[in-house]
Amino acid sequence: AVLQLEEKSAYEIFGSPDDLKLHSCATLFAQIAPPDSVFKQLLDQYFQGKPDVKTLQLLEANNCILDKLLDLGKGANPLHDSFSRES
């Protein structure tokens, strides 16, 4: 429905800070959705096709933390090791 409001900006439709939330959410979901998704269309129509930089930075930071935790967990978890040996 919001994609049909072509003459208004996200700010004009939602006000602040909801326009920022829309940008962040569209960016987040566009990362896992197909290229032609509604999320990409929202970014194109209301944000000149540009994702929210802060959201991308947070995703990258969380990916780095997750990668480190997964690396630390390899072989360091006794439960994991016992299940691995039993398999």
N, C-alpha and C positions, 0 to 999 in steps of 0.2 A: 504494500500500500504506500509506503513512504517513497518508493521509487517513482511513483506516479506524480509526485509533487516536484515537478521539474524547475519551477521558477523560484524556488526558495532554497536558502542555504540550510544546513543542518542546524545552525544556530537559530535561524528564524523559526524553524519548525519546533525544535526541542528546548531552546534556551540553553543557558549554561548552568551546571556543568554537564548536562545530558548530551550535548553535542560532542563533548570530549569522550564521554562513555561510549557513544555510538562509534566514534573513530577507533577507540581502543578495541572494542568488541569485534568490529568488522575486521580489524587487522588480525586479531587473535584467530578468529574462525576462518579467515581467508588462508591462513597458513596450512590448514588441514583439509580445506574444501577444494573441489575441482576448480580449475582456472576460470570457468564461466559462472561461478556461484553467485548467489545474491550478495554475498559479502564482498566479492570483488566488484560487483556492480555498484554497491554502496560507496566503496572507496573511489571508484571512477567518477560517480555522479557528484558526490558531496565533498570529496577531498582530493580532487585532481589526480586520482589514481595513486596517491601516495599513502603508504601505511603510516601508522602512528609510530614514530621513532622510539619513544619511551617504552611502548609495549614490546617492540622488537628487542630492545636492550634487555628488558626483564626476561623475555623468553630465552635469549642467549645466555644470560647470567644463570638462569635456572637450569639450562641444559648443561652448562659447565659444572655446576654443583652436582647435578645428577650423575654426570660422567665420572666425577671424582669419587662420589659415593659408591658407584658400581665398581670402579677400579679398586677401591679400598676393600670392598666386600669379597673380591675374588680370592678364595682360598683362606680368608681370615675368619670366616664364620664356621665354628665347629659343627653346627647343625647342618649347614650346607655341605661341609666335607663328609659328614657321616651319610647323608643321603646320596652323595656322589659315589661313594665307595660301594653302597648297597646296590646301586643300579647296574 
